[in-house]
Amino acid sequence: MRSALSSLTLRGRAFVAAGVTAIACAVVFGQESLTRVGVLVVALPLVAALVVSRRRHDPAVSRTVWPRLLRAGESARIDLAISSDRRRADGPLLVEDTLPYALGSRPRFVLQGLGQQWERTVHYPVRSDIRGRFEVGPLTVRITDPFGLVERRRQIGGTAELVVTPRVLPLPAIPLSGGWQGAGEHRPQAFASGSAEDVSVREYRRGDDLRRVHWRSSARIGDLMVRREEQPWEAHATVLIDNRLHAHRGQGPASSFESAVVAAASVVVHLEKHGYAVQLATATGAAADGSEQALRALAVLDLTAAPTLDTGWSGDQARGGVVVAVLGAHVAGDTKALRRIRHDAGAALAVALDVEQWSAARTSNGPAAAAAPLLAIGWRAAGVGPRDRLDAAWRDLGRAPSRGGMRP
């Protein structure tokens, strides 16, 4: 009964208050007919509350998010399929989906005309201007009586995940060298016409070109052997983002760290678009391989209290590859780590954020001063402030002398 009374709406509570008042007045003034009216007014919301509380059946909910991965500023669509297999008709239902504040206001739908074993599908858009991983759901169903005296709320269904990656800015093509590594069966070589030991061979596979059959090896081994394909060469790149707390200034979406995340995401997408196999590295080490996983990692990346840059990823994985670093404030202890990365990389480029322009003090010496420590140790670097264009800084990185390479 306590649960039923707690579900009374403002109208229902007003009915109860009016009925009790009518009964009290009837007792004081001796009006028997007024007593019957008061009892009827009190009983109506109580009966409605009892009836609504006995509706134990919850509809089934299926939620689909499309797409599950989108960029900040883009929209996604949520599809809700709500159904019931009851043999009795349901009254009107008011459904409300649960959304994080960043995705907008909670959508509400009124489902009417629900017969036996009904099913309804509703859609609504969501949009976020900030990155992150968000949980959509569960669904809140509000059950009311026909007079609007009682309302019960139940949460049904599970949740769905929506990942919002950082904004991506278009970047121009610039000349880069380095980054090319082999990834095939063996390194290219000239096949000799001599013995089988002069070539690299493997067993014949269905569909192999018969012109690649190495007959001497086949005769010696007793099975068809073919020359291995030449190794396809693949460009490798690592995007390093400095996510150390002491390296950034500002708070929230207007901080230098959020600008660094946007810059790193833009470089990841740009390099992947131009044929590079990209990995993401943070101040605490390698974070993700591939552009999609890198964007997912950037969507939830947060600041860390690490004092120095971890260079454990720099070595065999990045040796000879292209390294693009998005760095915050430079401290003396960073020089050793940056020298090692530069030594291992085929090409080392840096977007140096002039983070002091994001601080309240505004004691900046300019973007050129932010890039100077990197230029001194052999990096190609360009400074960027909050009002500078990333594509212009990227173009500046391409103006440094470069021998050979591609234009990503």
Secondary structure by P-SEA (a helix, b strand, c coil): caaaaaaccaaaaaaaaaaaaaaaaaaaaccaaaaaaaaaaaaaaaaaaaaaaaccbbbbbbbbbccccccccbbbbbbbbbbbcccccccbbbbbbbbccccccbbbbbbcccccbbbbbbbbbbbbccbbbbbcccbbbbbbcccccbbbbbbcbbbbbbbbbcbbbbbcbbbbcccccccccccbbbbbccccccbbbbccccccccccccaaaaaaaccbbbbcccbbbbbbbbbbbbcccccccccccccaaaaaaaaaaaaaaaaaaaccbbbbbcccccccccaaaaaaaaacbbbbccccccccccccccccbbbbbbcccccccaaaaaaaaaaaccbbbbbcccccccccccccccccccaaaaaaaccbbbbbcccccaaaaaaaaacccccccccc
